[in-house]
Amino acid sequence: GENVEQHPSTLSVQEGDSAVIKCTYSDSASNYFPWYKQELGKGPQLIIDIRSNVGEKKDQRIAVTLNKTAKHFSLHITETQPEDSAVYFCAARNDNNAGNMLTFGGGTRLMVKP
Amino acid sequence: GAVVSQHPSRVICKSGTSVKIECRSLDFQATTMFWYRQFPKQSLMLMATSNEGSKATYEQGVEKDKFLINHASLTLSTLTVTSAHPEDSSFYICSARDGSLSGNTIYFGEGSWLTVV
């Protein structure tokens, strides 16, 4: 089955700096890669996703890059703000599988210091 | 955007009792719903996959008789923790798959904190 590794597990940055979170996956058949932000005591919320037919996607301060050959994808947050502080999860899925299950990384606790 | 409502958000129950958690997709039909359990500072652990009108598929190690899942309609799935024990205390999260042509995206509920005393 799929295995997703996420690094780092914790990340502390100064407000205004950039933050990068990296994930690797094992199943080359995976073709959908979402990122979720989970605030304390709440369910994860989808913030951006990318499919395997593109290499990069951007939405304001958030961008995701995908390297299919190396089987890794990254989340980039620019101009970080204190409200970006949360736990971020990457995930991978093979959309050709009927089950459509997501495999999650271990999570990254991002702390943005004002 | 699509919304998944989970209720209750917090529940405290006595050991030995059962508690039901509901997961509703509010503006889309969810043919598939997923239930996760999350321990503090850990990732989400998939418990079961629930398809509307059929029995849930449980992950290895998850007791199907203890965690009863019902997906009776395209917008509602329920998780019932039977004969709850303190070790069942956890954060339970559901998600629903928007199977529309434009979607196939998975949306999460807000989660339910279960404390068994």
Boltz contact constraints between the chains, C-beta under 6 A:
constraints:
  - contact:
      token1: [A, 42]
      token2: [B, 110]
      max_distance: 6.0
  - contact:
      token1: [A, 43]
      token2: [B, 93]
      max_distance: 6.0
  - contact:
      token1: [A, 43]
      token2: [B, 108]
      max_distance: 6.0
  - contact:
      token1: [A, 43]
      token2: [B, 109]
      max_distance: 6.0
  - contact:
      token1: [A, 43]
      token2: [B, 110]
      max_distance: 6.0
  - contact:
      token1: [A, 43]
      token2: [B, 111]
      max_distance: 6.0
  - contact:
      token1: [A, 44]
      token2: [B, 108]
      max_distance: 6.0
  - contact:
      token1: [A, 100]
      token2: [B, 97]
      max_distance: 6.0
  - contact:
      token1: [A, 104]
      token2: [B, 43]
      max_distance: 6.0
  - contact:
      token1: [A, 104]
      token2: [B, 44]
      max_distance: 6.0
  - contact:
      token1: [A, 106]
      token2: [B, 43]
      max_distance: 6.0
  - contact:
      token1: [A, 107]
      token2: [B, 43]
      max_distance: 6.0
